[in-house]
């Protein structure tokens, strides 16, 4: 049984980082997905591919994998710099703007 351990990236739909603080252990599917001929849905007989476990630290996820005999691959998270503008959002509506504001 194989799995990957990673730290999820933030969603593109929000600027929040709420779901990026934990490490996730996700099982890799061992069988190929098949297309149902009637409905067109994709399915698999491997139910372990649906399992995602969350851990507070990478070491906890690695310990769990080792304890249960799971071959785990760790994908390190890429750090991202903070993008903070000096004026912030309110600067978009400032009355003392020097230039013309356009889209």
Protein Blocks (a to p, Z undefined) as FASTA:
>chain_A
ZZddddddddfkbcbfklmmbccdddddfbdcdddfklopacdfblklmpccddfbfklm
mmmmmmnopacdddddddddddddfklmmlmmcckbfbdcdZZ
